[in-house]
Amino acid sequence: SETTVKGHFVSTNPIINQIQHNVQWGQLGNSMSLPTDCPQRDERKGWMGDAALTVNEALYNFDLI
């Protein structure tokens, strides 16, 4: 599903910037109209366990409301 990035974070530390990039990339890869466990398997059902842990990050980074 199409998700719009709305949050922006830049640090002077390139490692922190890479972590932020990886977090956004991982979140986008696991959002297929609903949160999934992992994108590499043929997921037919959503998985809310990880979504409950990452909801604050997802709402900051993406336009999900």
URLIN-V774143 format. One record per pair of residues at least 24 apart in sequence whose C-alpha atoms are under 10 Angstrom apart, sorted by the first residue. I is the first residue (numbers start at 1). J is the second residue. Records with the same first field share a line. If there is no record, write none. Layout:
I=J + J
This chain:
1=28 + 31 + 32 + 33 + 34
2=28 + 31 + 32 + 33
3=28 + 31 + 32 + 33 + 62 + 63 + 64
4=28 + 61 + 62 + 63 + 64
5=58 + 59 + 60 + 61 + 62 + 63 + 64
6=58 + 59 + 60 + 61 + 62 + 63 + 64
7=57 + 58 + 59 + 60 + 61 + 62 + 63
8=60 + 61 + 62
9=60 + 61
20=57 + 61
23=54 + 57 + 58 + 61
24=57 + 58 + 61 + 62
27=51 + 54 + 57 + 58 + 61 + 62
28=58 + 62
